[in-house]
């Protein structure tokens, strides 16, 4: 049973507006104001719950992504190590062959070898394909 009372002050125009809306909804003024306050409280509680959920989700995402990020860094470090290792191997190999070691020792033609051109085209094609696949994935 409702026994307590709350009083508020409003301007004459605000009171007319409140009364018109209450009549439109077929309620008396007290019912309309009470319902409006209850709705506001429910929305605020819902917003608080959503905020708590977002904080919880953010924390969970960070915890789960942290392991993935560490794994990704390990993979990138391995790739970098393997690349440097292969380049060093090739350098050592070339030094032991009778391969020119300076720019002056090289006999360079003005045209690229056809294998170089084909390899470049294939690599560019692969890069474009990967970029297109990535764009399609992001668009989904």
C-alpha positions as CSV (number, residue, x, y, z in Angstrom):
1,X,0.0,0.0,0.0
2,X,1.3,3.4,-0.9
3,X,1.5,5.7,2.0
4,X,4.3,8.1,1.3
5,X,4.0,11.3,-0.7
6,X,6.5,13.2,-3.0
7,X,5.8,16.8,-4.1
8,X,7.5,18.5,-7.1
9,X,7.2,22.0,-8.5
10,X,6.7,22.6,-12.2
11,X,5.8,25.5,-14.3
12,X,2.2,26.0,-15.5
13,X,3.1,25.0,-19.0
14,X,4.8,21.8,-17.8
15,X,1.8,20.9,-15.7
16,X,-0.5,21.4,-18.7
17,X,1.8,19.2,-20.9
18,X,1.9,16.5,-18.2
19,X,-1.9,16.5,-17.8
20,X,-2.4,16.3,-21.6
21,X,-0.1,13.3,-21.9
22,X,-1.7,11.6,-19.0
23,X,-5.2,12.1,-20.4
24,X,-3.9,10.8,-23.8
25,X,-2.7,7.6,-22.1
26,X,-6.0,7.4,-20.1
27,X,-4.2,7.8,-16.7
28,X,-4.4,10.3,-14.0
29,X,-1.5,12.7,-13.4
30,X,-0.1,10.8,-10.4
31,X,-0.2,7.4,-12.3
32,X,1.6,9.0,-15.3
33,X,4.3,10.6,-13.2
34,X,4.8,7.4,-11.2
35,X,5.0,5.3,-14.4
36,X,7.5,7.7,-15.9
37,X,9.7,7.6,-12.8
38,X,9.5,3.7,-12.7
39,X,10.4,3.5,-16.4
40,X,13.4,5.9,-15.9
41,X,14.6,3.7,-12.9
42,X,14.3,0.5,-15.1
43,X,16.3,2.1,-17.9
44,X,19.0,3.3,-15.5
45,X,19.2,-0.2,-14.0
46,X,19.4,-1.7,-17.5
47,X,22.2,0.8,-18.4
48,X,24.1,-0.1,-15.3
49,X,23.7,-3.8,-16.1
50,X,24.9,-3.2,-19.7
51,X,27.9,-1.2,-18.4
52,X,28.8,-4.0,-16.0
53,X,28.4,-6.5,-18.9
54,X,30.7,-4.5,-21.2
55,X,33.3,-4.2,-18.5
56,X,33.2,-7.9,-17.9
57,X,33.3,-8.6,-21.6
58,X,36.3,-6.2,-22.0
59,X,38.2,-8.0,-19.2
60,X,37.4,-11.4,-20.6
61,X,38.5,-10.3,-24.1
62,X,41.8,-8.9,-22.9
63,X,42.5,-12.1,-20.9
64,X,41.8,-14.4,-23.9
65,X,43.5,-12.1,-26.5
66,X,46.6,-11.8,-24.4
67,X,47.6,-15.4,-25.0
68,X,46.8,-15.1,-28.7
69,X,48.9,-12.0,-28.9
70,X,51.9,-13.6,-27.2
71,X,51.6,-16.6,-29.5
72,X,51.5,-14.3,-32.5
73,X,54.6,-12.5,-31.3
74,X,56.4,-15.8,-30.9
75,X,55.4,-16.8,-34.5
76,X,56.6,-13.4,-35.8
77,X,59.9,-13.8,-34.0
78,X,60.4,-17.3,-35.5
79,X,59.7,-16.0,-38.9
80,X,62.2,-13.2,-38.4
81,X,64.8,-15.6,-37.1
82,X,64.3,-18.0,-40.0
83,X,64.5,-15.2,-42.6
84,X,67.8,-13.9,-41.1
85,X,69.1,-17.5,-40.9
86,X,68.3,-18.1,-44.5
87,X,69.9,-14.9,-45.6
88,X,73.0,-15.6,-43.6
89,X,73.2,-19.2,-45.1
90,X,72.9,-17.7,-48.6
91,X,75.6,-15.2,-47.8
92,X,78.0,-17.9,-46.5
93,X,77.2,-20.1,-49.5
94,X,77.9,-17.3,-52.0
95,X,81.2,-16.4,-50.4
96,X,82.4,-20.0,-50.9
97,X,81.5,-20.1,-54.5
98,X,83.2,-18.2,-57.2
99,X,80.4,-15.6,-57.2
100,X,81.2,-11.9,-57.5
101,X,81.4,-10.4,-54.1
102,X,81.3,-6.7,-54.9
103,X,79.2,-4.5,-57.3
104,X,82.2,-3.8,-59.4
105,X,82.8,-7.6,-60.0
106,X,79.2,-8.0,-61.3
107,X,78.4,-8.0,-65.0
108,X,74.9,-6.6,-65.0
109,X,72.7,-6.4,-68.0
110,X,70.1,-3.7,-68.4
111,X,67.2,-6.1,-68.5
112,X,66.0,-8.4,-65.7
113,X,66.1,-12.1,-66.3
114,X,62.7,-13.5,-67.3
115,X,62.6,-15.7,-64.2
116,X,63.0,-12.5,-62.0
117,X,60.1,-10.9,-63.8
118,X,57.8,-13.9,-63.5
119,X,58.7,-14.3,-59.8
120,X,57.9,-10.6,-59.2
121,X,54.5,-11.0,-61.0
122,X,53.7,-14.1,-59.0
123,X,54.5,-12.5,-55.7
124,X,52.5,-9.3,-56.5
125,X,49.6,-11.5,-57.6
126,X,49.8,-13.4,-54.2
127,X,49.9,-10.1,-52.3
128,X,46.9,-8.8,-54.1
129,X,44.9,-12.0,-53.6
130,X,45.7,-11.9,-49.8
131,X,44.7,-8.2,-49.7
132,X,41.4,-9.0,-51.5
133,X,40.7,-12.0,-49.2
134,X,41.4,-9.8,-46.1
135,X,39.1,-7.1,-47.5
136,X,36.3,-9.7,-48.1
137,X,36.8,-11.0,-44.5
138,X,36.6,-7.6,-43.0
139,X,33.5,-6.7,-45.0
140,X,31.7,-9.8,-43.7
